[in-house]
Amino acid sequence: MRTKLFRARPVAVLATAAALAAGLCTPAAATEQQQTVARHGAGYLARAITAGGGNLSADVTSTAYAVLGLHAAGVGRQAAQDGVAYLSTQLGEPLKGADGQDDPGRVAYVVLAAVAGKQNPRRFGGENLVDRLLATQRADGLFGSAAPTYDGAFRQGLALTALKAAKVPSTDARIAAATTWLTGQQCANGLWQAYRADTAVPCAPADPATFSGPDTNSTGMAVQGLAAYGKLPGAKKVLAALNAARSADGGFAFVAAPGQASDPNSTALAIQAIVAAGGQPGNAYAALASFQLGCTDPAADRGAFFYPGSRAVNLLATVQAVPAAAGKAFPLAPSTPSAAVPEVPCAVSAQLAGTPGPCAGTSGVTVTVDFAAFGGAQETRCAPGAQASGVAALQNAGFTPTGTTRWGLAFVCRINALPTPAQDPCVNTPPATAYWAYYHANAGATAWTYSTQGASTYVPPLGSIEAWAFGNGATPTLTPTQVRTS
């Protein structure tokens, strides 16, 4: 099976009635929250690659995109390596289009994945993929021999991101021709539609009824390709036009017109365009996260993304959502993901019996919770032995955390029933002004370090202290030194 990772004419969905709540200048969602969404999505992809024997659905483009998601989220090292190894064996017929010629999109995805995996795309599986991609270029600068009717701008932007990843310089005449072709396709409002046969004719207005005019998918990849080479004209206009096309929840639909319900694919590509153009996606991250399968879904599906109309795993939505949830535009820099394969933490089994006071030496993980915001004291308990995560340590020390309805224990909303349901219903993520802040202090540390990872994925070392304090970035009353002697 071959899959082209774009959608030319999606099924229309009903528009929501709520008014637009936030614009592109809205501060982005907390980095820890969006990264948790990305890591859980990547965890699903890593398990799917492993279950598939090193690939995703025996499909080159899906596997390559999944590898990019693993590198963007920074997890799933073995699956990422297995995926790249699989891609190195699929460089013949799987990279061809219906016309028997190299498909620039498929070649580009493999180049991007190879570079992210620290492989040389000019000597990948015995092939020079960079030369093959460049060889698809037409005299007018467009890559690919197939008709560009439904994917011209998308595949051109994608090819440019891959060539940038492969370090083809902007001084190369072929890059100049490619960027000229793509900038010539830009609509007057700064966005792109799939293809303009005659660029002297203005783009049609965005029309959800006919799926005509500028769309978020073409725009998303076109912006990434041009921005990669520093050739994006009118970035402020692009951001303003995308802002005007937002859905009520802050996400995006396929056609770049307001008043529609968002979908994960379009929201993901729009986020990447905004990041590439130097903007702030704002509540688009939360809109994207709303399509992630969680604790109410089958355990095997958790972390994946669904498309409106069904809560079944949608592979295309998942591979496109993960890099965007991580806040990454293409191309990705070479990296080595961690070995972790995160899971959505819906329950922790077989809790150990915690004891009052700090742990002795490296016998366990000390957990301290400051209830000062609720008129209480700071309580310290020991979670004996090694702990699988910060959430497990909290529970095994003897505290009772409660997660959100939407995300389960991926977001700790209450500890020992505080705050009360009246103070926070704990449906979605806690507000930025009133949440349980999470800190670490390794053995010997005298100051708290704010966690850059969620408690569901962080693994505390033996002899360390886990600390929680409630408020607007509140810090524990007691220092690590005081906790050790309490």
C-alpha positions, 0 to 999 in steps of 0.5 A: 500500500502507498499513501500520499500524506496530504488530503486533497478534498476532505469530507465536510464537517459541521461548523461549531457555534462558539466564537473565536477565542484566541489569536496567533499572538496568544502565548503557546500552551505550556511546553510540558503539556504539549510535549506530553501530548507529543510523547504519548503520540510518539509512544503509540507510533513506537509500539506500532512500528515494533508490532509491525516488525520495524515499519508502519503498515508496510508503507514507506511514507507512513513509516518515514513520517512516524520516524519524524514524529519519534525524533520530534518527540525525542522518544522511541529510539529503537523504533526510530532506528528500526524504521530508518533501517526499513526505509533503507530497503524500500528505495525502488518501486515503493518510491515510484508514483502511478506514472512509474517515476520517482514521487518527490513526496515519497522521496522527500519523506525518506530523506527527512527521516534519514537525516533525522536519524543521522544517516547520509541521504546521498548514501542511503541504502546504496542510493543517492536520494538527493540526486533522485529528488532533484532529478524529478524537477521540471523546467518550470521548477516544480518537482514531480512528473504527476499532475499538480492539480491536488498537491502542487504546493504541498509536494513542492514545500515538502521537497524543499524541506528535504533538500534543506535537510540534505544541505543543498544550498540556496545558491543552487539554481535548482533551489532558486527555481523551486522557491520561485515556482512556489512563491509564484503560487502564493495567493494575495492573502498570503496563503496557498491553494493546491495549485494555480494553473495560471498565476495571473488569475487570482486565487478563488475565495476559500469556500468550504462548500466546494473545497476551493481556494486557499487551504491549510494543508497546502499552506502548511507545507509550502510555508515550511519549505520556503521558511527552511530556505529563508524565502517566505514572503510576507510572513506577517500576512501568512500568520494573519490569514491563518489567524483569520481562518481559525476554528472556534476551538483555536484549531484549523479545518482544511479549507482556510475559512473561518466557521468550520470545525477543526480536524487534527491533520489540518491543525497539525500542518497549520501549527507547523506553518505558524512555527516555521513563520515565527508565530505562536500557535496558541490554543491550536495545541489544545485543539490538536490534543483534543483529538488524542485517544486517552483513558476512555479508549482501548488501551492499545489505541491510547496516544494515537489520534482520531479523525472527527466522525470516529474514535478509531485510530487514524494513522494519517492524523497520528503521524501528522499530529505528533511533530506538530504537538512537539512544536517542530517544523520540518526539516528536523535536525539530526537527533538521538531519541531517548529509549523511552516508549511513553504510555498514557498513564491511566492507572498504576497497579500494585502500589507499594506501602509508603512510609512517613519521612524521607527515604534512607539513602538510595532505598527509594524515592522521597516524595514531599507535597506542600499543602500550604495553599490549602492551609496545610503543612508540607508532608514528606513520605518515602516511596520504597524501591525503584519507581516507574514514574513520578506519578508512581512515586507519588502513589507509592509514597502514600499520596492519592493523585487524581488526574483530569477527566480528559487525560487521566493521570497525564495531568495531576489535578488533585493530590489527596482530594485538593483542590476540591471539585468546587475549586477545579472540576478537573475536566481538562488541564488545570489552569496556569494560575492554579496547578500542582507544580512539579519539582526534582532534587537529585541526591545532594541537590540543595535547590528545587529544579522545575520539571521539564517532563510530566510526572507520567513520563519522568523516571526519578532516580533512587535517592532523589526527592520529588516535590509538589506545590500548588499555586501559580508556579509555587515552590515548596516551603521546605528546601531539599536539605530541610526535607532530608532532615524532616 
